[in-house]
Amino acid sequence: MTRDELKGKIQTVLGPIAPEALGRTLMHEHVLCDIRPPTTRGDNDLGPEITLENVWQINHGHGLKRAGRKYMLDLEDIATREVRMMKHDGGDAIVELTCGGLSPDPKGLQRIAAGTGVHLIMGCGYYVNDYQDPKNQGRTVDDFAAEMTGQILDGAWGTDVRAGMIGEIGCTSPWTDTEKRVMQAALIAAAETGAAINVHPGRDPDQPQEVADFIKAAGHSTERVVISHIDRTIFDEERLLKLADSGVTIEFDLFGQEASYYGLSDIDMPNDATRLKLIRALISHGHLDRVVISHDICYRTRLASFGGHGYGHIFRNVVPMMKKRGYSEAEIDAILVHTPRRLLTFV
């Protein structure tokens, strides 16, 4: 595949499609993934099977010493069923951002896409520092960039399945040197292929802006850069609007997480209604075309099969909530169809 062949198309795991074929899209999910910390993957004690009796306790993070299987999305038959359920609820496409360090499975994604009729767009690149192969510490920017370019034009992770987006590119706070090199490489690969970039920012309210400023300082446009996980990172309108003014796309991707508890940092997680209020603030300041949404499902316990909301939650529950809160059909379509279509179309 050449850049000229990709230009004006969206690349799914089953091949390129016309942009108008892309309907309502979740911009940040994991379908097949292993998000266990690498240091724990050799431990065969995965804890109890997930049941109705323990799923709340597993999600809340207290009382169970082992819950490793929670972090493994490795059951392809269940993944296929869950994606099919999303389609029934009104979803058409999923951007699957399981990248280096998270056990990507391109062939598995192909089988799921073929078995469900849902467009799956695969990410590429590398997750945060602690999940990367130690060999990456010594790699150059050009080496990373060549790899990402190849993942888009030729195939990723030893397969002929080609990525359709770069990311999620992992950052921590403070930002490590290796992560910065990966980000620089992602910018080069984006320039060489015409792909968009998704960024996983560190858990500090100022890090998304640091990433946006880094991209601008490197001489690259922010127009095709998505900053993920804003709903666990930025909680005030001033920071949020400044970030949107920098030109990046703001991604609220933890829809369905309705409890204030968040085990990865000391925050009060917002609920879906609060997410919609922050999105309304962005729209009111002229940033309708810089908002996308998703669930970022990366735990079994968020799947419907294990007591969670599943990939259909936004279409089944959030869209009706948006309508009740005064969102117009045009605004909903912008967030779920038109902005994803713009970002995923190669330029």
NORQUI-V554920 format. One record per residue. N is the residue number from 1. RES is the residue in three letters. PSI is psi in whole degrees, -180 to 180 (999 if undefined). OMEGA is omega in whole degrees, -180 to 180 (* if undefined). Layout:
n:res:psi:omega
N:RES:PSI:OMEGA
N:RES:PSI:OMEGA
This chain:
n:res:psi:omega
1:MET:132:177
2:THR:165:178
3:ARG:-41:-180
4:ASP:-36:178
5:GLU:-30:-180
6:LEU:-27:-174
7:LYS:130:179
8:GLY:4:-180
9:LYS:166:172
10:ILE:133:-177
11:GLN:114:176
12:THR:173:180
13:VAL:-15:177
14:LEU:6:178
15:GLY:174:-177
16:PRO:148:174
17:ILE:160:174
18:ALA:144:-179
19:PRO:-37:-178
20:GLU:-12:176
21:ALA:-11:-178
22:LEU:116:178
23:GLY:-138:-177
24:ARG:126:-166
25:THR:132:169
26:LEU:121:-169
27:MET:-2:180
28:HIS:98:176
29:GLU:170:170
30:HIS:130:-178
31:VAL:-44:172
32:LEU:120:-168
33:CYS:154:171
34:ASP:104:-176
35:ILE:16:172
36:ARG:139:174
37:PRO:136:-176
38:PRO:-32:-179
39:THR:-15:-178
40:THR:-3:-172
41:ARG:-18:177
42:GLY:-5:-178
43:ASP:118:-177
44:ASN:-5:179
45:ASP:94:-176
46:LEU:2:-179
47:GLY:-172:-174
48:PRO:158:169
49:GLU:150:-179
50:ILE:127:-178
51:THR:171:175
52:LEU:-29:-178
53:GLU:-28:-174
54:ASN:-3:-173
55:VAL:-38:179
56:TRP:-45:-179
57:GLN:-39:177
58:ILE:-43:-180
59:ASN:-35:-177
60:HIS:-15:170
61:GLY:4:-180
62:HIS:148:171
63:GLY:-17:178
64:LEU:119:-176
65:LYS:-31:-178
66:ARG:130:176
67:ALA:41:-174
68:GLY:-35:-177
69:ARG:-20:175
70:LYS:-34:-171
71:TYR:6:-174
72:MET:113:171
73:LEU:81:-173
74:ASP:14:-178
75:LEU:94:-170
76:GLU:-36:180
77:ASP:-40:178
78:ILE:-40:178
79:ALA:-43:179
80:THR:-45:179
81:ARG:-43:-179
82:GLU:-41:179
83:VAL:-39:177
84:ARG:-38:177
85:MET:-39:177
86:MET:-43:179
87:LYS:-41:178
88:HIS:-33:-179
89:ASP:-6:175
90:GLY:6:178
91:GLY:150:-177
92:ASP:-25:-172
93:ALA:152:178
94:ILE:130:169
95:VAL:116:-173
96:GLU:107:-169
97:LEU:36:174
98:THR:106:-173
99:CYS:-167:-175
100:GLY:127:-176
101:GLY:-15:-177
102:LEU:16:178
103:SER:59:178
104:PRO:149:-178
105:ASP:78:-176
106:PRO:-43:-179
107:LYS:-37:175
108:GLY:-41:178
109:LEU:-38:176
110:GLN:-45:-179
111:ARG:-40:-179
112:ILE:-42:178
113:ALA:-44:-180
114:ALA:-34:-176
115:GLY:-11:-176
116:THR:-22:-174
117:GLY:11:178
118:VAL:135:177
119:HIS:123:175
120:LEU:125:178
121:ILE:121:-172
122:MET:143:174
123:GLY:178:177
124:CYS:177:-176
125:GLY:-152:-173
126:TYR:145:177
127:TYR:-167:-172
128:VAL:163:-172
129:ASN:-49:-173
130:ASP:-14:179
131:TYR:-7:-176
132:GLN:154:173
133:ASP:132:179
134:PRO:-27:179
135:LYS:-25:-179
136:ASN:-22:-179
137:GLN:-28:-178
138:GLY:4:-176
139:ARG:151:-179
140:THR:165:176
141:VAL:-46:-178
142:ASP:-35:179
143:ASP:-48:177
144:PHE:-43:-176
145:ALA:-42:179
146:ALA:-39:179
147:GLU:-48:-179
148:MET:-40:178
149:THR:-43:178
150:GLY:-34:179
151:GLN:-27:180
152:ILE:-42:-173
153:LEU:-28:-173
154:ASP:-45:-177
155:GLY:154:-172
156:ALA:146:172
157:TRP:44:175
158:GLY:16:180
159:THR:176:175
160:ASP:12:178
161:VAL:124:-173
162:ARG:141:179
163:ALA:153:179
164:GLY:1:178
165:MET:154:176
166:ILE:125:179
167:GLY:175:7
168:GLU:124:-179
169:ILE:118:-170
170:GLY:134:173
171:CYS:144:171
172:THR:172:178
173:SER:115:5
174:PRO:152:-176
175:TRP:129:-177
176:THR:161:-180
177:ASP:-42:180
178:THR:-43:179
179:GLU:-38:178
180:LYS:-38:178
181:ARG:-40:177
182:VAL:-41:179
183:MET:-44:176
184:GLN:-41:179
185:ALA:-39:179
186:ALA:-38:178
187:LEU:-40:178
188:ILE:-46:-180
189:ALA:-37:177
190:ALA:-42:179
191:ALA:-35:-177
192:GLU:-24:-175
193:THR:-24:-174
194:GLY:12:179
195:ALA:159:172
196:ALA:166:-177
197:ILE:139:170
198:ASN:133:-176
199:VAL:131:170
200:HIS:105:-177
201:PRO:158:173
202:GLY:163:-175
203:ARG:64:176
204:ASP:134:-173
205:PRO:-19:180
206:ASP:-6:-176
207:GLN:-36:175
208:PRO:-41:178
209:GLN:-37:177
210:GLU:-41:178
211:VAL:-46:180
212:ALA:-43:180
213:ASP:-37:178
214:PHE:-44:-179
215:ILE:-44:179
216:LYS:-42:-180
217:ALA:-28:178
218:ALA:-2:177
219:GLY:19:-179
220:HIS:151:177
221:SER:149:176
222:THR:0:-172
223:GLU:-24:-178
224:ARG:35:178
225:VAL:128:178
226:VAL:130:174
227:ILE:118:-176
228:SER:172:166
229:HIS:33:-179
230:ILE:-30:-176
231:ASP:-7:171
232:ARG:10:-172
233:THR:-46:-176
234:ILE:130:-174
235:PHE:1:179
236:ASP:145:-176
237:GLU:-33:-177
238:GLU:-50:178
239:ARG:-41:-176
240:LEU:-46:-178
241:LEU:-36:176
242:LYS:-43:179
243:LEU:-45:179
244:ALA:-37:179
245:ASP:-22:180
246:SER:-9:174
247:GLY:-8:180
248:VAL:163:173
249:THR:133:-177
250:ILE:126:-178
251:GLU:115:169
252:PHE:106:-168
253:ASP:24:176
254:LEU:29:175
255:PHE:139:-177
256:GLY:-21:173
257:GLN:97:-172
258:GLU:-6:179
259:ALA:146:179
260:SER:-24:-179
261:TYR:133:175
262:TYR:112:-169
263:GLY:-13:-172
264:LEU:-14:173
265:SER:166:-174
266:ASP:78:178
267:ILE:166:168
268:ASP:108:-179
269:MET:129:176
270:PRO:160:174
271:ASN:180:-175
272:ASP:-37:180
273:ALA:-41:178
274:THR:-39:176
275:ARG:-44:-178
276:LEU:-32:176
277:LYS:-41:179
278:LEU:-37:176
279:ILE:-40:177
280:ARG:-38:177
281:ALA:-41:178
282:LEU:-45:-180
283:ILE:-41:-179
284:SER:-24:179
285:HIS:18:172
286:GLY:19:-175
287:HIS:31:179
288:LEU:-37:-176
289:ASP:12:179
290:ARG:34:-179
291:VAL:131:169
292:VAL:162:-176
293:ILE:161:179
294:SER:-173:179
295:HIS:-22:-172
296:ASP:51:177
297:ILE:119:176
298:CYS:9:176
299:TYR:143:175
300:ARG:-36:-173
301:THR:-5:175
302:ARG:-5:174
303:LEU:147:179
304:ALA:-32:-179
305:SER:-20:-179
306:PHE:25:174
307:GLY:8:-179
308:GLY:-170:-175
309:HIS:-27:179
310:GLY:172:-177
311:TYR:-15:-178
312:GLY:-4:-173
313:HIS:-46:-178
314:ILE:-44:-178
315:PHE:-35:-176
316:ARG:-39:-171
317:ASN:-40:-173
318:VAL:-42:179
319:VAL:-46:174
320:PRO:-36:177
321:MET:-40:178
322:MET:-44:-179
323:LYS:-40:178
324:LYS:-28:-179
325:ARG:16:171
326:GLY:8:175
327:TYR:133:179
328:SER:164:176
329:GLU:-37:180
330:ALA:-39:179
331:GLU:-42:179
332:ILE:-43:179
333:ASP:-36:177
334:ALA:-45:-175
335:ILE:-40:-173
336:LEU:-20:-176
337:VAL:-60:-166
338:HIS:-43:178
339:THR:-44:172
340:PRO:-42:-180
341:ARG:-44:179
342:ARG:-46:-176
343:LEU:-37:-174
344:LEU:-12:177
345:THR:124:-180
346:PHE:141:-177
347:VAL:999:*
